[in-house]
């Protein structure tokens, strides 16, 4: 009985400490500046499907999805279908992955980023509001402002780009389902990657 009680308490504590970004919940509001200095707020994107991607170009799991063009390709697909893609870097100043705005813009160009917006979240407020744990950690917000997806890019948590083709594309499948007004299968799963450097 004691064991069950302790487990229950741990579970309850974990649940209590969980963030609001569970599928079906209201997406936490935010406002960030993109690399061009423009304000990007969730409220201004009302009625749009929004993809949030946490990034750190020094992370091999991120490199996996950029080196072969997988991430930029999905970003372009999202844009073509009317979705807004926001790439976010939450590395704190002085931590691995942090860059100045100018350096980040150059890195984004080098990696072929095709996101609608690339935003800096150096104080980590947005990352923590969403409970972003790793890079890449992916979220989809539906047109009603609800979290529709919280999880990994795909089913193979490796750093090998060659694994992408044989992996189940969780994020892509979820995005297409949301855009088509269908229910998202596997709407929450464990993301893989490098820890966000808050």
C-alpha positions as a Markdown table, in Angstrom:
| # | Residue | x | y | z |
|---|---|---|---|---|
| 1 | Unk | 0.0 | 0.0 | 0.0 |
| 2 | Unk | 2.8 | 2.4 | 0.9 |
| 3 | Unk | 4.5 | 1.7 | -2.4 |
| 4 | Unk | 1.3 | 2.5 | -4.3 |
| 5 | Unk | 0.8 | 5.7 | -2.3 |
| 6 | Unk | 4.4 | 6.8 | -3.0 |
| 7 | Unk | 4.0 | 6.1 | -6.7 |
| 8 | Unk | 0.7 | 8.0 | -6.7 |
| 9 | Unk | 2.4 | 11.0 | -5.0 |
| 10 | Unk | 5.2 | 11.0 | -7.5 |
| 11 | Unk | 2.7 | 10.8 | -10.3 |
| 12 | Unk | 0.6 | 13.6 | -8.8 |
| 13 | Unk | 3.7 | 15.8 | -8.3 |
| 14 | Unk | 4.7 | 15.2 | -11.9 |
| 15 | Unk | 1.2 | 15.9 | -13.2 |
| 16 | Unk | 1.0 | 19.0 | -11.0 |
| 17 | Unk | 4.4 | 20.2 | -12.4 |
| 18 | Unk | 3.4 | 19.5 | -16.0 |
| 19 | Unk | 2.9 | 22.3 | -18.4 |
| 20 | Unk | -0.2 | 23.5 | -20.1 |
| 21 | Unk | 0.8 | 22.2 | -23.5 |
| 22 | Unk | -1.1 | 18.9 | -23.4 |
| 23 | Unk | -3.2 | 18.1 | -26.4 |
| 24 | Unk | -6.6 | 19.7 | -26.1 |
| 25 | Unk | -5.5 | 22.4 | -23.8 |
| 26 | Unk | -5.3 | 26.1 | -24.7 |
| 27 | Unk | -1.9 | 27.0 | -26.1 |
| 28 | Unk | 0.0 | 29.3 | -23.7 |
| 29 | Unk | 0.0 | 32.9 | -25.1 |
| 30 | Unk | 3.3 | 34.4 | -26.0 |
| 31 | Unk | 5.0 | 37.3 | -27.8 |
| 32 | Unk | 8.6 | 37.1 | -29.1 |
| 33 | Unk | 10.7 | 39.1 | -31.5 |
| 34 | Unk | 11.9 | 37.4 | -34.7 |
| 35 | Unk | 15.4 | 37.8 | -36.1 |
| 36 | Unk | 14.2 | 40.8 | -38.2 |
| 37 | Unk | 12.9 | 42.6 | -35.0 |
| 38 | Unk | 9.2 | 42.0 | -35.8 |
| 39 | Unk | 6.9 | 41.1 | -32.9 |
| 40 | Unk | 5.4 | 37.6 | -33.2 |
| 41 | Unk | 2.4 | 36.9 | -30.9 |
| 42 | Unk | 0.1 | 33.9 | -30.8 |
| 43 | Unk | -2.9 | 36.2 | -30.5 |
| 44 | Unk | -2.0 | 37.8 | -33.8 |
| 45 | Unk | -2.2 | 34.3 | -35.5 |
| 46 | Unk | -5.7 | 33.5 | -34.3 |
| 47 | Unk | -7.4 | 31.2 | -36.8 |
| 48 | Unk | -4.1 | 29.8 | -38.1 |
| 49 | Unk | -2.5 | 26.5 | -37.6 |
| 50 | Unk | 0.8 | 27.1 | -35.9 |
| 51 | Unk | 3.9 | 24.8 | -35.6 |
| 52 | Unk | 6.5 | 25.5 | -32.9 |
| 53 | Unk | 9.9 | 24.0 | -33.3 |
| 54 | Unk | 12.6 | 24.3 | -30.6 |
| 55 | Unk | 16.1 | 24.4 | -32.2 |
| 56 | Unk | 19.8 | 24.4 | -31.2 |
| 57 | Unk | 22.1 | 24.1 | -34.2 |
| 58 | Unk | 24.8 | 22.6 | -32.1 |
| 59 | Unk | 22.6 | 19.6 | -31.3 |
| 60 | Unk | 23.2 | 16.5 | -33.5 |
| 61 | Unk | 19.5 | 15.6 | -33.4 |
| 62 | Unk | 18.7 | 19.0 | -34.9 |
| 63 | Unk | 21.5 | 18.5 | -37.5 |
| 64 | Unk | 19.9 | 15.2 | -38.4 |
| 65 | Unk | 16.7 | 16.9 | -39.6 |
| 66 | Unk | 18.5 | 19.9 | -41.2 |
| 67 | Unk | 21.4 | 18.1 | -43.0 |
| 68 | Unk | 19.2 | 16.2 | -45.4 |
| 69 | Unk | 16.6 | 19.0 | -45.7 |
| 70 | Unk | 13.9 | 17.2 | -43.8 |
| 71 | Unk | 13.0 | 20.2 | -41.5 |
| 72 | Unk | 13.2 | 22.9 | -44.2 |
| 73 | Unk | 11.0 | 20.7 | -46.4 |
| 74 | Unk | 8.3 | 20.4 | -43.7 |
| 75 | Unk | 8.6 | 24.1 | -43.1 |
| 76 | Unk | 7.9 | 24.8 | -46.8 |
| 77 | Unk | 5.0 | 22.3 | -46.8 |
| 78 | Unk | 3.4 | 24.0 | -43.8 |
| 79 | Unk | 3.7 | 27.4 | -45.5 |
| 80 | Unk | 2.2 | 26.1 | -48.8 |
| 81 | Unk | -0.8 | 24.8 | -46.8 |
| 82 | Unk | -1.3 | 28.1 | -44.9 |
| 83 | Unk | 0.2 | 27.1 | -41.6 |
| 84 | Unk | 2.6 | 29.4 | -39.7 |
| 85 | Unk | 5.9 | 27.8 | -38.6 |
| 86 | Unk | 7.8 | 29.4 | -35.7 |
| 87 | Unk | 11.3 | 28.2 | -35.0 |
| 88 | Unk | 12.4 | 29.1 | -31.4 |
| 89 | Unk | 15.8 | 29.1 | -29.7 |
| 90 | Unk | 15.6 | 29.1 | -25.9 |
| 91 | Unk | 19.3 | 28.8 | -25.1 |
| 92 | Unk | 20.2 | 31.3 | -22.4 |
| 93 | Unk | 23.0 | 33.8 | -22.9 |
| 94 | Unk | 26.3 | 32.1 | -22.0 |
| 95 | Unk | 24.9 | 28.6 | -22.6 |
| 96 | Unk | 25.6 | 26.3 | -25.5 |
| 97 | Unk | 23.4 | 27.1 | -28.5 |
| 98 | Unk | 23.1 | 30.8 | -27.7 |
| 99 | Unk | 24.0 | 33.2 | -30.4 |
| 100 | Unk | 23.5 | 36.9 | -31.1 |
| 101 | Unk | 20.7 | 37.8 | -33.4 |
| 102 | Unk | 23.1 | 38.4 | -36.2 |
| 103 | Unk | 24.9 | 35.1 | -35.6 |
| 104 | Unk | 21.6 | 33.2 | -35.4 |
| 105 | Unk | 20.4 | 34.7 | -38.6 |
| 106 | Unk | 23.6 | 33.6 | -40.4 |
| 107 | Unk | 23.2 | 30.1 | -38.9 |
| 108 | Unk | 19.6 | 29.9 | -39.9 |
| 109 | Unk | 20.5 | 30.8 | -43.5 |
| 110 | Unk | 23.3 | 28.3 | -43.5 |
| 111 | Unk | 21.0 | 25.5 | -42.4 |
| 112 | Unk | 18.3 | 26.4 | -44.9 |
| 113 | Unk | 15.6 | 27.4 | -42.4 |
| 114 | Unk | 12.4 | 28.1 | -44.2 |
| 115 | Unk | 10.2 | 28.9 | -41.1 |
| 116 | Unk | 7.7 | 31.7 | -41.2 |
| 117 | Unk | 9.5 | 33.2 | -38.2 |
| 118 | Unk | 12.7 | 32.5 | -36.2 |
| 119 | Unk | 12.5 | 33.8 | -32.7 |
| 120 | Unk | 14.8 | 34.2 | -29.8 |
| 121 | Unk | 13.6 | 33.2 | -26.3 |
| 122 | Unk | 16.8 | 33.8 | -24.4 |
| 123 | Unk | 15.0 | 34.2 | -21.0 |
| 124 | Unk | 13.3 | 30.8 | -21.6 |
| 125 | Unk | 9.8 | 32.1 | -20.7 |
| 126 | Unk | 8.1 | 30.6 | -23.8 |
| 127 | Unk | 10.0 | 27.4 | -23.7 |
| 128 | Unk | 9.2 | 26.9 | -20.1 |
| 129 | Unk | 5.5 | 27.8 | -20.6 |
| 130 | Unk | 5.3 | 25.0 | -23.2 |
| 131 | Unk | 7.5 | 22.6 | -21.3 |
| 132 | Unk | 9.9 | 22.4 | -24.2 |
| 133 | Unk | 12.5 | 19.8 | -23.0 |
| 134 | Unk | 14.7 | 19.1 | -26.0 |
| 135 | Unk | 15.8 | 20.2 | -29.4 |
| 136 | Unk | 13.9 | 19.5 | -31.6 |
| 137 | Unk | 10.7 | 19.5 | -29.5 |
| 138 | Unk | 7.6 | 20.0 | -31.7 |
| 139 | Unk | 4.2 | 21.4 | -31.0 |
| 140 | Unk | 1.2 | 22.1 | -33.2 |
| 141 | Unk | -1.5 | 24.6 | -32.3 |
| 142 | Unk | -4.8 | 24.2 | -34.2 |
| 143 | Unk | -6.9 | 27.0 | -35.6 |
| 144 | Unk | -8.9 | 27.2 | -32.4 |
| 145 | Unk | -5.8 | 27.9 | -30.4 |
| 146 | Unk | -5.6 | 24.4 | -28.8 |
| 147 | Unk | -2.6 | 22.2 | -28.5 |
| 148 | Unk | -3.0 | 19.5 | -31.2 |
| 149 | Unk | 0.4 | 17.9 | -31.0 |
| 150 | Unk | 3.3 | 17.7 | -28.5 |
| 151 | Unk | 6.2 | 15.4 | -29.2 |
| 152 | Unk | 9.0 | 14.2 | -31.4 |
| 153 | Unk | 9.7 | 14.7 | -35.1 |
| 154 | Unk | 9.5 | 11.0 | -35.8 |
| 155 | Unk | 9.7 | 7.5 | -34.3 |
| 156 | Unk | 13.5 | 7.0 | -34.5 |
| 157 | Unk | 15.4 | 8.9 | -31.8 |
| 158 | Unk | 18.8 | 8.6 | -33.5 |
| 159 | Unk | 21.2 | 11.2 | -34.8 |
| 160 | Unk | 21.4 | 9.5 | -38.3 |
| 161 | Unk | 19.8 | 11.3 | -41.2 |
| 162 | Unk | 19.4 | 8.0 | -43.0 |
| 163 | Unk | 17.0 | 6.9 | -40.4 |
| 164 | Unk | 14.4 | 9.6 | -41.3 |
| 165 | Unk | 13.2 | 7.7 | -44.4 |
| 166 | Unk | 12.2 | 4.6 | -42.5 |
| 167 | Unk | 10.8 | 6.4 | -39.4 |
| 168 | Unk | 7.2 | 7.1 | -38.8 |
| 169 | Unk | 6.9 | 10.9 | -39.4 |
| 170 | Unk | 4.9 | 11.8 | -36.3 |
| 171 | Unk | 5.1 | 15.6 | -36.8 |
| 172 | Unk | 4.3 | 15.5 | -40.5 |
| 173 | Unk | 1.3 | 13.1 | -40.0 |
| 174 | Unk | 0.0 | 15.3 | -37.2 |
| 175 | Unk | 0.4 | 18.5 | -39.2 |
| 176 | Unk | -1.5 | 17.0 | -42.2 |
| 177 | Unk | -4.2 | 15.7 | -39.9 |
| 178 | Unk | -4.7 | 19.1 | -38.3 |
| 179 | Unk | -4.7 | 20.9 | -41.6 |
| 180 | Unk | -7.4 | 18.5 | -42.9 |
| 181 | Unk | -9.5 | 18.8 | -39.7 |
| 182 | Unk | -8.9 | 15.2 | -38.7 |
| 183 | Unk | -8.1 | 13.7 | -35.3 |
| 184 | Unk | -4.4 | 13.5 | -34.6 |
| 185 | Unk | -3.1 | 10.0 | -33.8 |
| 186 | Unk | -0.3 | 9.8 | -31.2 |
| 187 | Unk | -0.9 | 13.5 | -30.3 |
| 188 | Unk | 1.5 | 13.3 | -27.4 |
| 189 | Unk | 4.7 | 11.3 | -27.3 |
| 190 | Unk | 8.2 | 11.6 | -25.8 |
| 191 | Unk | 10.4 | 14.0 | -27.8 |
| 192 | Unk | 14.0 | 13.1 | -28.4 |
| 193 | Unk | 17.0 | 15.4 | -28.7 |
| 194 | Unk | 19.5 | 17.5 | -26.7 |
| 195 | Unk | 18.2 | 19.2 | -23.5 |
| 196 | Unk | 17.1 | 22.8 | -24.0 |
| 197 | Unk | 19.9 | 25.0 | -22.4 |
| 198 | Unk | 17.8 | 27.3 | -20.2 |
